[in-house]
């Protein structure tokens, strides 16, 4: 993205948080996992997380998952590839992904 990155384009980078058993355990260590746009880079992801959640990011790691083959009955198909961002926040910040009642 260019220097004139707008708030709406930053919001479009982050698709949704990835919630699994492993990522739920990582939340205790202040590490969060998000599915992000395939064309985004670490700097844009960091800006997006800081603006959306009002936190300070310490580190961002990204990974591209390869497309996988899935079989349903006798039919074979592919699951799309996606980009995952693993975000570590500074110690004094947290993100509340779960609603508290």
N, C-alpha and C positions, 0 to 999 in steps of 0.2 A: 504494500500500500504506500501511497505517497504521504507527504507531510501534512496534507489537508485531510487527514482521516477524521471522518465525522462520527458522532455517537451512534447513529443508526448503522453505519458500516461495522463499527466495533461490536455491536450487539449481534450482527449477523455472523460474526466469526465463531462465537460459542453456540453450539447447537443444543447440547444438553449434558448434564453430568452422567457419567457412567457409574452405575451403582451395582457392585458385585460384592461378594463376601470379602475379597481381598481389598477392594477400595474402601469398604466400610471400616476395615481394620486400620487402613492407612490414615483415615481421618483423625485418629487419635494422635498421630505423629504430625498433624498439620499438613498432610499431603492429600490433594484432591485430584480427581481424574475427570476430564471433560472430553466429549467428542467435539471436534472442531472442523472448520472448513478445510478441505484438502489443500487449498492454495495459500493458506495463511502461514506466516513464519512466527518464530518465537517472540520477536519484539512486538508484533501485532497482538499475539495471544496475551502477553504480559499486560499491554495497555488495556485490552478489553476486560480482563479479569479485574484489574485495579479500578477501572471506571464503573463497571457494572456492580461489583460487590463492595466497593469502597475499602479495599484492603491493600497491603503492600506485599508484592511477590518477591520471594528470595531467588527462586530458580524455576525454570521451565524446561521440561524434557518432552520431546515429541517422538511419536512412532507411527509408521504407516503399516496397517495390517494388510496382508495380501488377500486377494479375493479367494474365497473358499468354495468348494463344491458341496452342495447339499442334495441328498437324495430323499425324495418323498415318494414312497411306493416304487414304481418303475421309472419315475421321471427324475432327471438330474437337472439341477440349476446352479446358478452361482450367487453367492452372497457378495454384495459390493464391497470393495475395499474402502477403508475409512482411516482418518487420521485421529490419533488420540494424544491429548496433551496431559502430562502429569505435572501438576503445579504445586510447588512447596511455598507456603506462606511464611512470613516472618513470625516469630514466636508470639507476639502480642495480638495477632489477628486470627480470626476464624470465620468460616462461612457456614451459615445455618442452612443445610440442604433439606433437612426434615422439619416438617411443621411440628411445633410443640403446642400441645393442647392444655 
